[in-house]
Amino acid sequence: HVINFNNAEKIKLGRGHDTDVRIHDISVSRLHAFIAKDPETGRLFIEDNGSKFGTLVQIQAPLILKENHEYNF
């Protein structure tokens, strides 16, 4: 997925029709989590929306991404 923060402070993740990134999995809530950008530092973070199963983040250390580079996680 390509996520564009030009017109949004938060990106909505979930299986609902009104989310920005739609995930087709029964274990994912309609509005599961948000990806937000800190306006001061530009850093991205994920925020769980109180989902039943929670949100697992597998990255344990800061990950610097290069622009125009494809990543396969």
C-alpha positions as CSV (number, residue, x, y, z in Angstrom):
1,H,0.0,0.0,0.0
2,V,1.1,3.6,-0.7
3,I,0.1,5.9,2.2
4,N,-0.1,9.6,1.4
5,F,-0.1,12.1,4.3
6,N,-0.5,15.2,2.1
7,N,-4.2,15.7,3.1
8,A,-4.5,13.7,6.4
9,E,-3.1,13.8,9.9
10,K,-4.0,10.1,10.5
11,I,-4.5,7.2,8.1
12,K,-7.3,4.7,9.2
13,L,-6.6,1.0,9.0
14,G,-9.3,-1.7,9.2
15,R,-11.8,-3.8,7.3
16,G,-14.5,-1.1,7.1
17,H,-15.4,0.6,3.8
18,D,-14.5,4.0,5.1
19,T,-10.9,3.2,6.0
20,D,-7.9,4.5,4.1
21,V,-6.1,1.1,4.1
22,R,-8.6,-1.8,3.9
23,I,-7.5,-5.1,5.4
24,H,-9.7,-8.1,4.5
25,D,-9.3,-10.3,7.6
26,I,-11.9,-11.3,10.2
27,S,-9.5,-10.7,13.0
28,V,-9.2,-7.0,12.0
29,S,-11.7,-4.5,13.4
30,R,-13.7,-2.2,11.1
31,L,-11.6,0.6,12.4
32,H,-8.6,-1.2,13.8
33,A,-5.8,1.3,14.1
34,F,-4.3,4.6,12.9
35,I,-1.0,5.5,11.4
36,A,-0.2,9.1,12.3
37,K,2.7,11.4,11.5
38,D,4.2,13.6,14.2
39,P,4.0,17.2,12.7
40,E,7.2,18.3,14.5
41,T,9.5,15.4,13.8
42,G,7.9,13.8,10.8
43,R,8.1,10.4,12.5
44,L,5.3,7.8,11.9
45,F,3.6,5.8,14.6
46,I,0.8,3.4,14.9
47,E,-2.1,3.7,17.4
48,D,-4.5,0.9,18.2
49,N,-8.1,1.9,18.3
50,G,-9.1,-0.4,21.2
51,S,-9.4,-3.4,18.8
52,K,-10.4,-6.8,20.3
53,F,-7.2,-8.6,19.3
54,G,-4.8,-5.6,19.6
55,T,-2.2,-4.5,17.1
56,L,1.1,-6.4,16.8
57,V,4.1,-4.4,15.6
58,Q,7.0,-6.5,14.6
59,I,9.6,-3.7,14.1
60,Q,11.5,-3.4,17.4
61,A,13.9,-0.5,16.4
62,P,13.6,2.6,14.3
63,L,13.4,1.8,10.6
64,I,14.6,4.5,8.2
65,L,12.9,4.2,4.8
66,K,14.3,5.5,1.6
67,E,12.1,7.5,-0.8
68,N,11.0,5.7,-4.0
69,H,12.3,2.3,-2.7
70,E,10.1,-0.8,-2.6
71,Y,10.1,-2.8,0.7
72,N,8.8,-6.3,1.2
73,F,8.1,-7.1,4.9
